[in-house]
Amino acid sequence: MDYHVITHEGVYLIHRDNMTTRKPAEKAAADRLKMMTSGKPLVPDGFCHYCGWSVPRLAHWCSSPCATEYANEKAALPAASSIGT
């Protein structure tokens, strides 16, 4: 996958990834839950914070659907935890 930045001067390639580097699904899910419940700001770690694919150095997500799913899942956490109380 190619990542580009679009400016008024043109389009520039900023990162190229063959989408073969990924955290194991269990690790990505555990990391995601830990980030959502920690209350700390997200820090780029080279992997999508939702699915675990590798991303450019300062990116949080590999795609906008992953960012949306992360936000939806995080918003659902307080509601799910209050049901059990």
C-alpha positions as CSV (number, residue, x, y, z in Angstrom):
1,M,0.0,0.0,0.0
2,D,1.2,3.5,-0.8
3,Y,0.6,6.4,1.6
4,H,0.5,9.9,0.0
5,V,0.2,13.4,1.3
6,I,-1.8,15.8,-0.8
7,T,-0.7,19.4,-0.7
8,H,-1.5,22.5,-2.9
9,E,1.9,21.8,-4.6
10,G,1.1,18.2,-5.5
11,V,0.9,14.7,-4.2
12,Y,3.9,13.1,-2.5
13,L,4.6,9.5,-1.6
14,I,5.5,9.3,2.1
15,H,5.5,5.6,2.8
16,R,5.3,2.3,0.8
17,D,4.3,-0.9,2.5
18,N,3.8,-4.3,1.1
19,M,1.2,-5.0,3.9
20,T,3.0,-8.2,5.0
21,T,4.0,-6.9,8.5
22,R,1.3,-7.3,11.1
23,K,1.0,-7.9,14.8
24,P,-0.7,-11.2,15.6
25,A,-4.5,-10.7,15.9
26,E,-4.5,-11.6,19.6
27,K,-1.7,-9.1,20.4
28,A,-3.4,-6.4,18.4
29,A,-6.7,-6.9,20.2
30,A,-5.0,-7.0,23.6
31,D,-3.0,-3.8,22.8
32,R,-6.2,-2.1,21.5
33,L,-8.1,-2.8,24.8
34,K,-5.1,-1.7,26.9
35,M,-4.9,1.6,24.9
36,M,-8.7,2.2,25.1
37,T,-8.8,1.7,28.9
38,S,-5.6,3.4,29.9
39,G,-6.9,7.0,29.4
40,K,-3.6,8.0,27.9
41,P,-3.1,9.6,24.5
42,L,-2.2,7.3,21.6
43,V,1.5,7.2,20.7
44,P,2.5,6.0,17.2
45,D,4.3,2.7,17.4
46,G,4.6,1.7,13.7
47,F,1.4,-0.4,13.7
48,C,-2.3,0.5,13.2
49,H,-3.9,0.9,16.6
50,Y,-6.9,-1.1,15.5
51,C,-5.9,-4.0,13.2
52,G,-2.1,-4.2,13.7
53,W,-0.9,-3.6,10.1
54,S,2.3,-1.7,9.8
55,V,1.9,2.0,9.1
56,P,4.1,5.1,8.5
57,R,6.2,6.2,11.4
58,L,3.9,8.9,12.8
59,A,0.5,7.3,11.8
60,H,-2.0,5.8,14.2
61,W,-4.2,4.0,11.6
62,C,-3.8,2.1,8.3
63,S,-7.1,3.4,7.0
64,S,-10.1,5.6,8.0
65,P,-12.3,2.5,8.6
66,C,-9.8,1.4,11.3
67,A,-9.9,4.8,12.9
68,T,-13.7,4.7,12.9
69,E,-13.9,1.2,14.3
70,Y,-11.5,2.1,17.0
71,A,-13.6,5.1,18.0
72,N,-16.8,3.1,17.9
73,E,-15.3,0.3,20.0
74,K,-13.9,2.8,22.5
75,A,-17.2,4.6,22.8
76,A,-19.0,1.3,23.5
77,L,-16.6,0.4,26.3
78,P,-18.1,2.6,29.1
79,A,-21.6,1.5,28.1
80,A,-20.7,-2.2,28.2
81,S,-18.9,-1.8,31.6
82,S,-21.9,0.0,33.2
83,I,-24.3,-2.8,32.2
84,G,-22.5,-5.2,34.6
85,T,-22.8,-2.8,37.6
